[in-house]
Amino acid sequence: MTTPNTAPRTASAAPQRVTKLNTFALLALAQAVFITSLTETLPAGVLPALSADLGVGESAAGQSVTVYALGTALTAIPLTAATASWSRKRLLLTAMAGFAAANTVTALSSNYSVTMTARFLAGVAAGLAWALLAGYARRLAPDHLQGKAVAIAMAGIPVALSLGVPAGTFIGQAVGWRVAFLIMTGLTVILLGWIGLGVPEQPGQPSGERPPMTRALTVPGVAAVLFVTLTFVLAHTILYTYIAAFLDHAGMTDATGAILLVFGAASLAGIWLVGAHIDRRLRTLTIASVLLVALATTTLATLAHHPVLVYAAAALWGLGWGGLPTLLQTAAANAGGPAADSAQAMLVTLWNVAMALGGVIGGLLLGQFSAATLPWAVLILLAPVAAVVLSARTHGFPAPAVANPSANH
């Protein structure tokens, strides 16, 4: 599938035509994705010490994850619109500098309100970064490799979840949670230099060429991609957030770390497979993603008393989930056309809304019923996801012949 480069060009700042992948620059974007993903989830791994130092309960300290997601969800769309004319490099540098500042304040603060404010601002920076990263990655590749470029950039997500969170937790336990956040600041400072030296400049959109943010919703296929994003991420988060409680229900309390490691390793394999084939098989890969997660959760819903099958389900879940951010961001960019940046901002917003709702709904199910209901809730939500993906064969998740009519000539 050949995807058009949707980024508008200006006569005065048009970059040279890209003929090959700029791997060095794409790895810088992957590092940005890694930092934003790890910054969001790191408090969960150091929660007891964080709550003790701030003088609040663990539930209150846990809201540091929620307020981060809120910062992203509330500001991604308006800030993306307000900064659309900025050069992409300047905007990325600004967002990552915001991360460095927010993580530094978090590391040094002993005041709960100050810490929550810093976490909210980190979420704001995340929304700004996430709305531009996929489009930036696409501009660093020729048309026929744009999906692979997004896959490289998005590799930071499974790396953060499978390696970064356990490493951050270990550092937090060994030398303190503040050191873990200061290390994040150090990584971000290094990244700022990397971006400055190795990431090419790309222009923003002149105000006269900028479509209204809401126009993306009227573009065929965008609404389908956004629905799949909201519902699929919601389904995943309901179970993933409470996986420890589910494993405790299944009699595998001590296996949580090992299960998450299997999930993370399989996610890395998933993003590799997606990166290798997304430019030709986006629709097939998206359908496979839904089916793999559905098979995994069916296994967890019906056969959780077999430990070997729980490990197998974790592997299938990770394999299906790992490449999903790449698939959805590529689908949104392809469908959005000139409104691709707006579609990306909406996708980022809905992604974070789904994460916040997943934590709430999963908690309600856990409190009112039991952990056994969690995989069933995932399966119920995956049914409309599958229906929308299958029906969006002309726009959104197009079949190869529709996506690239010239492919057979």
C-alpha positions as CSV (number, residue, x, y, z in Angstrom):
1,M,0.0,0.0,0.0
2,T,1.4,3.3,-1.0
3,T,0.5,6.2,1.3
4,P,0.6,9.8,0.2
5,N,2.8,12.2,2.1
6,T,0.1,14.4,3.5
7,A,2.3,17.1,4.9
8,P,1.8,20.4,3.1
9,R,4.9,22.1,1.8
10,T,5.7,25.8,1.6
11,A,7.6,27.3,-1.2
12,S,10.2,28.8,1.1
13,A,10.8,25.9,3.3
14,A,10.1,22.8,1.2
15,P,12.5,20.0,2.3
16,Q,14.3,17.8,-0.2
17,R,12.4,14.7,-1.3
18,V,13.2,11.8,1.0
19,T,14.5,8.7,-0.8
20,K,15.4,6.4,2.1
21,L,14.6,5.9,5.8
22,N,16.4,8.4,8.1
23,T,17.0,5.7,10.8
24,F,19.1,8.0,13.0
25,A,16.3,10.6,13.2
26,L,13.6,8.0,13.6
27,L,15.4,6.5,16.6
28,A,15.3,9.9,18.2
29,L,11.6,10.0,17.7
30,A,11.4,6.5,19.2
31,Q,13.3,7.8,22.2
32,A,10.8,10.6,22.6
33,V,8.0,8.0,22.5
34,F,9.9,5.9,25.1
35,I,10.3,8.9,27.4
36,T,6.6,10.0,27.2
37,S,5.3,6.4,27.7
38,L,7.6,5.8,30.7
39,T,6.9,9.2,32.3
40,E,3.2,8.3,32.2
41,T,3.5,4.9,33.9
42,L,6.6,5.3,36.1
43,P,4.6,6.4,39.3
44,A,2.8,3.0,39.3
45,G,6.1,1.3,39.9
46,V,7.2,3.5,42.8
47,L,3.8,4.2,44.3
48,P,4.5,3.3,48.0
49,A,7.6,5.5,48.3
50,L,6.0,8.3,46.3
51,S,2.9,8.4,48.5
52,A,5.1,8.2,51.7
53,D,7.3,11.2,50.6
54,L,4.3,13.3,49.6
55,G,2.4,12.5,52.8
56,V,-0.7,11.1,51.0
57,G,-2.3,7.7,50.6
58,E,-1.4,5.4,47.7
59,S,-4.8,6.1,46.1
60,A,-4.1,9.8,46.0
61,A,-0.5,9.3,44.8
62,G,-1.9,7.0,42.1
63,Q,-3.8,10.0,40.7
64,S,-0.4,11.2,39.3
65,V,-1.1,8.8,36.4
66,T,-4.7,10.1,36.0
67,V,-3.8,13.7,36.0
68,Y,-1.1,13.1,33.4
69,A,-3.7,11.5,31.1
70,L,-6.0,14.4,31.7
71,G,-3.3,16.9,30.7
72,T,-2.9,15.1,27.4
73,A,-6.7,14.6,26.8
74,L,-7.7,18.2,27.6
75,T,-4.9,20.0,25.6
76,A,-3.8,17.8,22.6
77,I,-6.4,19.2,20.2
78,P,-6.3,22.9,21.1
79,L,-2.5,23.0,21.4
80,T,-2.1,21.2,18.1
81,A,-4.3,23.8,16.4
82,A,-2.5,26.7,18.1
83,T,0.9,25.4,17.0
84,A,0.1,24.1,13.6
85,S,2.2,26.8,11.9
86,W,5.3,26.0,14.0
87,S,8.2,24.1,12.5
88,R,7.9,20.5,13.6
89,K,11.4,20.4,15.0
90,R,10.9,23.5,17.1
91,L,7.6,22.1,18.4
92,L,9.2,18.7,19.3
93,L,12.1,20.5,21.1
94,T,9.6,22.6,23.0
95,A,7.5,19.6,24.1
96,M,10.6,17.6,25.2
97,A,12.0,20.6,27.1
98,G,8.6,20.7,28.9
99,F,9.1,17.0,29.8
100,A,12.6,17.7,31.3
101,A,11.2,20.6,33.4
102,A,8.2,18.6,34.6
103,N,10.1,15.5,35.6
104,T,12.7,17.7,37.4
105,V,10.0,19.4,39.4
106,T,8.4,16.0,40.1
107,A,11.7,14.7,41.4
108,L,12.4,17.6,43.7
109,S,8.9,18.4,45.0
110,S,7.7,17.4,48.4
111,N,4.3,19.1,48.0
112,Y,1.4,17.1,46.6
113,S,-0.2,20.0,44.8
114,V,3.1,21.0,43.1
115,T,3.7,17.4,42.1
116,M,0.2,17.0,40.6
117,T,0.7,20.3,38.7
118,A,4.0,19.1,37.3
119,R,2.4,15.8,36.2
120,F,-0.5,17.6,34.5
121,L,2.1,19.8,32.6
122,A,4.0,16.6,31.6
123,G,0.7,15.3,30.2
124,V,0.3,18.6,28.2
125,A,3.8,18.1,26.7
126,A,2.9,14.5,25.9
127,G,-0.2,15.5,24.0
128,L,1.8,18.0,22.0
129,A,4.5,15.5,21.2
130,W,2.2,12.6,20.4
131,A,0.1,14.6,18.0
132,L,3.1,15.4,15.9
133,L,5.4,12.3,16.2
134,A,3.6,10.0,13.7
135,G,3.4,12.7,11.1
136,Y,7.0,13.7,11.6
137,A,8.1,10.0,11.2
138,R,6.2,9.8,7.9
139,R,8.0,12.8,6.6
140,L,11.3,11.1,7.3
141,A,10.6,8.3,4.9
142,P,9.7,7.8,1.2
143,D,6.1,7.1,0.5
144,H,6.3,3.4,0.3
145,L,8.1,3.1,3.7
146,Q,6.0,5.6,5.7
147,G,4.3,2.9,7.7
148,K,7.6,1.3,8.6
149,A,8.9,4.7,9.7
150,V,5.9,5.1,12.1
151,A,6.6,1.5,13.4
152,I,10.2,2.5,14.3
153,A,9.1,5.6,16.1
154,M,6.4,3.7,18.0
155,A,8.8,1.0,19.1
156,G,9.4,3.2,22.2
157,I,6.0,2.1,23.6
158,P,6.6,-1.7,24.1
159,V,10.2,-1.0,25.1
160,A,9.0,1.4,27.8
161,L,6.4,-1.1,29.1
162,S,8.5,-4.2,28.9
163,L,11.9,-2.9,30.0
164,G,11.5,0.8,31.1
165,V,8.9,0.3,33.8
166,P,10.6,-2.7,35.5
167,A,13.9,-0.8,35.3
168,G,12.4,2.3,36.7
169,T,10.8,0.3,39.5
170,F,14.1,-1.3,40.3
171,I,16.0,2.0,40.4
172,G,13.2,3.5,42.5
173,Q,13.5,0.7,45.0
174,A,17.3,0.7,45.0
175,V,18.1,4.4,45.2
176,G,14.7,6.2,45.5
177,W,11.9,7.3,43.2
178,R,13.3,10.8,42.9
179,V,16.5,9.4,41.3
180,A,14.3,7.5,38.8
181,F,12.6,10.8,37.7
182,L,16.0,12.6,37.5
183,I,17.3,9.9,35.2
184,M,14.3,10.6,33.0
185,T,15.3,14.3,33.0
186,G,18.9,13.3,32.0
187,L,17.6,11.1,29.2
188,T,15.5,14.0,27.9
189,V,18.4,16.4,27.9
190,I,20.4,13.9,25.9
191,L,17.4,13.6,23.5
192,L,17.2,17.4,23.1
193,G,20.8,17.3,21.7
194,W,20.0,14.3,19.5
195,I,17.0,16.1,18.0
196,G,18.9,19.3,17.5
197,L,21.8,17.5,15.7
198,G,20.1,14.6,13.9
199,V,16.4,15.3,13.2
200,P,15.8,17.3,10.0
201,E,13.7,20.4,10.0
202,Q,10.1,20.1,8.7
203,P,7.8,23.1,8.2
204,G,4.4,23.6,9.8
205,Q,1.3,24.5,8.0
206,P,0.8,28.2,7.0
207,S,-2.5,29.5,8.4
208,G,-4.1,29.9,5.0
209,E,-3.5,26.2,4.3
210,R,-4.7,24.9,7.7
211,P,-8.0,23.1,7.7
212,P,-10.2,23.5,10.8
213,M,-9.6,20.8,13.4
214,T,-13.2,19.5,13.2
215,R,-12.9,19.0,9.4
216,A,-11.1,15.7,10.1
217,L,-14.3,14.2,11.4
218,T,-16.0,14.7,8.0
219,V,-13.2,13.0,6.1
220,P,-14.3,9.4,5.1
221,G,-12.6,6.8,7.3
222,V,-11.4,9.1,10.1
223,A,-14.4,8.5,12.4
224,A,-14.0,4.7,12.0
225,V,-10.3,4.9,13.0
226,L,-11.2,7.1,16.0
227,F,-14.0,4.7,17.1
228,V,-11.6,1.8,16.9
229,T,-9.0,3.7,18.9
230,L,-11.4,4.6,21.7
231,T,-13.0,1.2,22.0
232,F,-10.0,-1.0,21.5
233,V,-7.8,1.0,24.0
234,L,-10.7,1.0,26.5
235,A,-11.0,-2.8,26.2
236,H,-7.3,-3.3,26.7
237,T,-7.0,-0.9,29.6
238,I,-9.9,-2.5,31.6
239,L,-7.9,-5.7,31.9
240,Y,-4.3,-4.5,31.7
241,T,-4.7,-2.0,34.6
242,Y,-6.0,-4.7,36.9
243,I,-3.9,-7.6,35.6
244,A,-2.4,-8.2,39.0
245,A,-5.9,-8.5,40.5
246,F,-6.9,-10.9,37.7
247,L,-3.8,-13.1,38.2
248,D,-4.5,-13.1,42.0
249,H,-8.0,-14.4,41.2
250,A,-6.5,-17.1,39.0
251,G,-4.1,-18.2,41.7
252,M,-1.0,-16.8,40.0
253,T,-0.2,-13.9,42.4
254,D,3.5,-14.4,42.2
255,A,3.5,-14.6,38.4
256,T,2.6,-11.0,37.6
257,G,6.1,-9.9,36.8
258,A,6.7,-12.9,34.5
259,I,3.4,-12.5,32.8
260,L,4.1,-8.8,32.1
261,L,7.5,-9.7,30.8
262,V,6.0,-12.2,28.3
263,F,3.5,-9.6,27.3
264,G,6.2,-7.0,26.7
265,A,8.4,-9.4,24.7
266,A,5.5,-10.4,22.5
267,S,4.6,-6.7,22.0
268,L,8.1,-6.1,20.7
269,A,7.6,-9.0,18.3
270,G,4.3,-7.5,17.3
271,I,5.6,-4.1,16.5
272,W,8.4,-5.7,14.4
273,L,5.9,-7.7,12.4
274,V,3.7,-4.6,11.9
275,G,6.7,-2.6,10.8
276,A,7.8,-5.2,8.3
277,H,4.3,-5.4,6.6
278,I,2.2,-2.4,7.4
279,D,2.9,-0.5,4.1
280,R,1.2,-3.4,2.2
281,R,-1.1,-5.1,4.7
282,L,-2.5,-2.5,7.2
283,R,-6.1,-3.9,7.0
284,T,-4.9,-7.5,7.4
285,L,-2.7,-6.6,10.4
286,T,-5.5,-4.7,12.1
287,I,-7.9,-7.6,11.8
288,A,-5.2,-9.9,13.1
289,S,-4.6,-7.6,16.0
290,V,-8.3,-7.7,17.0
291,L,-8.4,-11.5,16.6
292,L,-5.3,-12.1,18.6
293,V,-6.4,-10.0,21.5
294,A,-9.9,-11.6,21.4
295,L,-8.3,-15.1,21.4
296,A,-6.1,-14.1,24.3
297,T,-9.0,-12.8,26.4
298,T,-11.2,-15.7,25.6
299,T,-8.5,-18.0,27.0
300,L,-8.2,-15.8,30.1
301,A,-12.0,-15.8,30.5
302,T,-12.4,-19.6,30.2
303,L,-9.1,-21.3,31.0
304,A,-7.4,-19.1,33.6
305,H,-7.0,-22.1,35.9
306,H,-4.3,-23.4,33.6
307,P,-1.1,-21.4,34.2
308,V,0.6,-22.5,30.9
309,L,-2.4,-21.2,28.9
310,V,-2.3,-17.9,30.8
311,Y,1.3,-17.4,29.7
312,A,0.2,-18.3,26.1
313,A,-2.6,-15.8,26.4
314,A,-0.2,-13.1,27.5
315,A,1.9,-13.8,24.5
316,L,-1.0,-13.6,22.1
317,W,-2.2,-10.4,23.8
318,G,1.1,-8.8,23.5
319,L,1.6,-9.9,19.9
320,G,-1.8,-8.4,18.9
321,W,-1.4,-5.2,21.0
322,G,2.2,-4.3,20.3
323,G,1.8,-2.9,16.8
324,L,-1.6,-1.3,17.4
325,P,-0.4,2.3,18.0
326,T,1.4,2.1,14.7
327,L,-1.6,0.7,12.9
328,L,-4.0,3.2,14.2
329,Q,-1.8,6.2,13.7
330,T,-1.0,5.1,10.2
331,A,-4.6,4.5,9.5
332,A,-5.5,8.0,10.8
333,A,-2.8,9.7,8.8
334,N,-3.8,7.8,5.6
335,A,-7.5,8.6,6.0
336,G,-7.0,12.2,7.2
337,G,-5.1,13.5,4.2
338,P,-4.6,17.2,4.5
339,A,-6.3,17.0,7.9
340,A,-3.9,14.3,9.2
341,D,-2.5,16.4,12.0
342,S,-6.1,17.1,13.3
343,A,-6.9,13.4,13.1
344,Q,-3.7,12.6,15.0
345,A,-4.6,15.1,17.8
346,M,-8.0,13.6,18.1
347,L,-6.6,10.1,18.2
348,V,-4.2,11.1,21.0
349,T,-7.1,12.7,22.9
350,L,-9.3,9.6,22.6
351,W,-6.5,7.3,23.5
352,N,-6.0,9.0,26.8
353,V,-9.7,9.3,27.4
354,A,-9.9,5.5,26.9
355,M,-7.1,4.9,29.3
356,A,-8.8,7.0,32.0
357,L,-12.2,5.4,31.4
358,G,-10.6,1.9,31.4
359,G,-9.2,2.4,34.9
360,V,-12.6,3.6,36.2
361,I,-14.7,1.0,34.5
362,G,-12.3,-1.8,35.4
363,G,-12.3,-0.6,39.0
364,L,-16.1,-0.6,39.1
365,L,-16.3,-4.2,37.7
366,L,-13.7,-5.3,40.2
367,G,-15.5,-3.7,43.1
368,Q,-19.1,-4.7,42.1
369,F,-18.4,-8.2,40.7
370,S,-14.9,-9.9,40.5
371,A,-11.7,-10.0,38.5
372,A,-13.3,-12.8,36.5
373,T,-15.5,-10.3,34.7
374,L,-12.6,-8.3,33.3
375,P,-11.8,-10.4,30.2
376,W,-15.5,-10.8,29.4
377,A,-15.8,-7.0,29.3
378,V,-12.9,-6.9,26.9
379,L,-14.6,-9.4,24.6
380,I,-17.9,-7.4,24.6
381,L,-16.0,-4.3,23.5
382,L,-14.0,-6.1,20.9
383,A,-17.2,-7.1,19.0
384,P,-18.0,-3.6,17.7
385,V,-14.3,-3.0,17.1
386,A,-14.2,-6.0,14.8
387,A,-17.4,-4.9,13.0
388,V,-16.1,-1.4,12.3
389,V,-12.7,-2.6,11.1
390,L,-14.3,-5.2,8.8
391,S,-16.9,-2.7,7.4
392,A,-14.3,0.1,6.8
393,R,-12.8,-1.6,3.8
394,T,-13.1,1.5,1.5
395,H,-12.0,4.2,4.0
396,G,-10.3,3.8,7.3
397,F,-8.9,0.3,7.0
398,P,-9.0,-0.2,3.2
399,A,-8.4,-3.4,1.4
400,P,-5.1,-3.3,-0.6
401,A,-6.9,-2.8,-4.0
402,V,-8.8,0.1,-2.6
403,A,-5.8,1.6,-0.8
404,N,-3.6,1.4,-3.9
405,P,-5.6,0.9,-7.1
406,S,-2.4,1.0,-9.2
407,A,-0.8,-1.9,-7.3
408,N,-2.1,-4.4,-9.9
409,H,-1.1,-2.5,-12.9
